[in-house]
Amino acid sequence: MENIAIDKLILPKSMSDAKLGKETDWWGKGTKSEPVKDLKVLVLNEDYSKKKHLGMDLLLEYNDTYLLYMTSADKEVENRLIRQHDLSFVNIIKVGDFGNDTGTSKKFLNACDPQTAVLFHKETTHGKSMVLERLKETWLDLYQTSQKGNITIKMKNGYYHVFTLTLDTFQQMS
């Protein structure tokens, strides 16, 4: 918030005691929103625990392209999402909790059947190699920020294209 001008924050209801000095929308499970034209957001899960890898999980739709933005890495949450929602149309999944092995189960990946996965990098993630193996078994396109750097997804009319920009490339452009 020091480097970027922010008008409004969107945070999980479980963090509603946070005092951030900015206008804030508190989203809970089931919240639907259209924060910008043609971008529909549904909060599938919103939870917090210091003992588990839980967060706010979102289904985003933009012009018939679906992105499942997982922050949670928890098999119970995944099983509940499978029971409560048809996720078979998901095109892209953002892997929960930096690839922690407590989530992104084979059952969940089969239910979503995404074509593309994005995995953010964190050095201390436990069990990441097991999640990577499960992702590779599904034959999807995997983009890891640790290897690709910046990952941008352009969506239009039911199609999407992934662009990457490594730190080396960015520095060469500067």
N, C-alpha and C positions, 0 to 999 in steps of 0.2 A: 504493500500500500504506500510505501515511501517513494517508489520509482514509477508507479503507474497511477494515473488519475482514475479513481473508482467512484462511480455515482451510487451504486447499490450493491450490497452483498446478498448472496443467496446461500443460506446455511441450513443444516439439518435442525429440526426442532429440538433434538437432544442436546444441542449446544446453545439453547435459548438464554442461558444465564451469562453468555459472553457479552462483554461491554466493549464494542469496537469503535464507537463514535461515528459510525456510518449508517445510513438507511439500510435496513436489513429485512429481507423476506425470509421467513422460517418455513421450510418445507418439511412435511411429514409424509409417511407412506400414503400413497393414493393421490397426492397432490398432482394436478395437471396444470400445465402452463404453456404459454406460447411467448417466450421472452423476446423473440424477434420474429418478424414475418416468416411464415412457413416452417418454423422450427417448433415442433411439438415435443414436450417433455412430460414424462410420467415417472413419478418416484415409485419404484417397485419395492424398495426396502429402505428403511431409515432406522438405524440402531447404533448404539455405541457401547463398547465394553473395553476395559483395560486388559482383560484376560483373553479376549478373542479378537480376531481381525475383522471387525465390522465397520460399516460406514453407510453412506447414502448411495444406493445403486439406482441408476437412471436408465430409462429407455428413451432414446432420442430418435425422432423421425424428421427427416428433412427431405422433401420431394421424393417420397417412396424409397428412401434409403434409411436403414435402421442401424443404429449404433447402440449397443448395450455397454454402458459405462459402469463397470463394476469397480467398487472400492473395497467391498467385502471379499474376504477369502475364507469362506466357511461353508462346509458341506450342508449343514442344516438350512442355512439361508438359500443355497442353491436348490436343494430339494423342495423347499417351500415355493420358490419362484417357478420351478418346473410344474408343480401341482396347480398353482394359481394362474399361470400365464402360458399362452402359446408363444414360445420364443423361436419357433422354427424358421421364421422369416428374417432373423437377425443377419445382417450382412457383415458387420464389424463388431468385434468385442474388444474392449479395453480391459485387459486382465487385472483382476483385483489384487490389491495390496502387494504390488511389485513382484507378483509371481510367487507369493508365499504358498507353500505346499498344502496348507489347510484348505485351499480352494481350487477352483478351476479343475474340478473333477472330470473324469472321462464321461460320466453320465451327463453332467451339465453341458460339456462341449457337444456331445451327441444330440442333446435336446435343442441346443441353439443352432448348431451346424453352421457357424460363420465361415465366410470365405477368407476373412482377414482378421488378424489379431495384432494388437499393439500392446507392448509390454514396457512399462516405465522401469528405469534402473534405480536400484538402491543396493549399495554394497553389502549391507547386513541381512539381506533377505534369506530366510531359512528355507531350504528345500527347492530352490528355484530350478535346479537341474531336473527334478521330477516333473515339474510343470512344463518345462521346455520339451521334455520327452513326450508328454501327453499332447502338447500342441503340435509337435511334428508328426505324431501318429495320425492326426486328423487331416493332414495334407492341405493346410491353409497357408496363406501368405503371412509370414510372421515378420513384424517390424519391431525391433528392439532399440530403444533410445540409446542404449550403451554402444550399439554398433552403427546405427543410422543417424544419430543426432536428432535434429528437429524433424518431426513427422507431421505433415500437413495433409489433410484429406479434403479434396474438393468434391462436392456432391452436386449433381444436377440431373433432374428428370429420371430418377431411379438408377442412375449410374454414379460411380465414384472413381476417383483416381487418387493414388497415394503419391505424395512428393516427399523426398527426404533431403536434408541439407546437413552434412556433417560439419563439425566444428572446424575441421581443416579447410573445407570448402568455404565456409563463412569467413574465416580469417583471410583467405586468399582474395575474397571479394572486397574486403575492407581496405 
